[in-house]
Amino acid sequence: MSIQEQINFLKTIYPFDQLNKTQIEEFSQNLDIMYFKKNQIIQEKDKNPENLYLIMKGIVQEKNSEEVLSIYSINEFFDPISLIENYSKNTFITTEETICYALPRKIFLKILHENHKMESYFFQSISEKLNNNTLHEKNKELANMMIAKVKDANVHKAIIVPFKTTIYEAAKTIKEHRVPTLLLKDEKDEIYIVTDSDFRQKVILNRMDFDDCVGKISSTGLIYINENDFLFDAQLIMSKHGLKRLVVKNNSNEIVGIIDQISLSSFFATHTFSVSNEIDKAQTLEELKNTSKSFLKIIKSLNAKGVKIAFITKLVNQLNKKLIDKIFELLAPKELLGKSALIVMGSEGRAEQILKTDQDNALIISDDCSLNDEQIHDFARKFTEILVEFGFPRCEGNIMVSNPYWCRRFSDFKELIYSWVMGKTGDDFMNLAIFYDAICASGDRTLLTSLKEYLFKVGSNSQSFYMNFAKIITSFDVPLGFFDGFVFNNENKKHKNEIDIKRGGIFILVQSIRTLSLENKLFRTNTIKRIKELNKLNIIDDEFSKELEEAFNFLASVKLKSNLQNLDAGKEINNYVNPEDLNTMEKDLLKDSFKIVNKLKKKLEYHYKLSYV
């Protein structure tokens, strides 16, 4: 294999793609190709390692005795830590015929110390490594913006009317269809365009008669683009010709829409602003439904661009909250508006739900609301059904406003909260945890604030309450073995060799932080914001706070990536991740994240003396 082919190979593997020209050439010139038979030991435990290995073909297991700790395959490498420490903690053995590049330890260490980026990667703290991985993925995936198609953007509907239509009828058509432009067709089938600015600048300023032919203010010489052309090409055409819009055609040469500069700019800015405006302007449920279809596109777009998971969740949850608020305003009886608080709970309340999983909502009704219970519950059932139509699945636990348990008067909720705090069942603490994460999506937020203040009051003097509230984390195990290998639940045949990333990581972290936050009477609901608040109170130190934030964000990003792949493959959304779908760096960072979760779990077990509960 030529030096150039070796260089090209290295450029596909992080962090070796960070080497400069001289370093990557030296790296490549010192590579040897080595062949290994099936079940052949490449590197032995308790020995001094000789090489860094980069796999070209085959599979290698990292083992401690008979326990498999990690599996490495094509385009992955092992074991830099052994080379740095000059000691191999584990054995590396092939499971099939394997071909590797081998780089001598001396050369690896020399180049490692010459390249600051690579050195910092192998020596940095866990939190730094997790954060830098996100930044690297952002740079690597940014190129995906360049392959977006015109049809992926917000293409306005094309409305075509006769050339001799009156100015009044044309303006009326634009208003009715809520489009910024209108296309005209004359008797020779020539196409013209009229924009909303034409009406302002040509009709009003020239004091034209509204019964005049709209064709008089139109423009010709339109430029077309195919809906399957690259969006980047559309931007280039607009820039080249000084245009603000292009007419979009399909493969059958039919006009299907108009794309303008605002739509283009909105797409490259994730077009959340335009979607937000569409929600504000919507006057019917049907209009809202069409707008909500853009949410998944936004999520995929943001993820493809490498945007940090915390930013994606913030944007998407703002849109979801705005959408639910608008639905509530359109559906709720006027007697309920201002006399109730629609709250969303669980992951949605924490602003951590990205893909719509299920509904977790409730309705707090003011004691002086004039509606009777039957009228309220009729509305609640209708509201739940509409949310289902909008893509919010029913909650399997029936935690929805359609359930009278979660739709009640303010004073009734106070009694319910008291019973949760005094209760001893798992359901009591689960309901309390869900409610504590609530935010107001629509209506009078003071109703929710007052209930949370009441919760802090009745739970403040009971240490046993916080112990029982935290205890649920002991029912969940972090899926990491003693020697840092992944632990699988092989009893679940459907998800054999997969990890439940929610049960084994995200839930433990969320519940632990939630318990500490409740004890310290924090109104924050978002896990990251709770961590920051606990850090300010010196409950969690600076370094551990950073580690928790990065671990939580990494686990959430792995879960999102897996679920988007499931959606594209037509599979159900779930919490399972196969480590073999991750590259070497991602597997290492997943292990690091689980270590941080385990550290937090042990802190809670000690703080609340959970072994005695």
Secondary structure as UniProt FT lines:
FT   HELIX           3..10
FT   TURN            11..12
FT   TURN            14..15
FT   HELIX           16..18
FT   HELIX           21..29
FT   STRAND          32..36
FT   TURN            38..39
FT   STRAND          41..43
FT   TURN            45..46
FT   STRAND          51..57
FT   STRAND          60..64
FT   TURN            65..66
FT   STRAND          67..72
FT   TURN            74..75
FT   STRAND          77..78
FT   HELIX           80..85
FT   STRAND          91..94
FT   STRAND          98..104
FT   HELIX           105..114
FT   HELIX           116..123
FT   HELIX           126..141
FT   HELIX           142..147
FT   HELIX           150..152
FT   STRAND          160..162
FT   TURN            163..164
FT   HELIX           167..177
FT   STRAND          181..185
FT   TURN            187..188
FT   STRAND          191..195
FT   HELIX           196..198
FT   HELIX           199..204
FT   TURN            205..207
FT   TURN            210..211
FT   HELIX           214..217
FT   STRAND          224..226
FT   TURN            227..228
FT   HELIX           231..241
FT   STRAND          245..249
FT   TURN            251..252
FT   STRAND          255..260
FT   HELIX           261..268
FT   TURN            269..271
FT   HELIX           272..281
FT   HELIX           285..292
FT   HELIX           294..304
FT   TURN            305..306
FT   HELIX           309..331
FT   TURN            334..338
FT   STRAND          340..344
FT   HELIX           346..349
FT   TURN            350..351
FT   STRAND          361..365
FT   TURN            367..368
FT   HELIX           373..389
FT   TURN            390..391
FT   TURN            396..397
FT   TURN            401..402
FT   HELIX           404..406
FT   STRAND          407..409
FT   HELIX           410..422
FT   HELIX           426..436
FT   STRAND          439..443
FT   HELIX           445..459
FT   TURN            460..461
FT   HELIX           463..470
FT   HELIX           471..475
FT   TURN            482..483
FT   TURN            490..491
FT   HELIX           493..495
FT   TURN            496..497
FT   STRAND          499..500
FT   HELIX           502..506
FT   HELIX           507..519
FT   TURN            520..521
FT   HELIX           527..536
FT   TURN            537..538
FT   HELIX           542..568
FT   TURN            569..570
FT   STRAND          576..577
FT   HELIX           579..581
FT   HELIX           584..607
FT   TURN            608..609
FT   HELIX           610..612
//
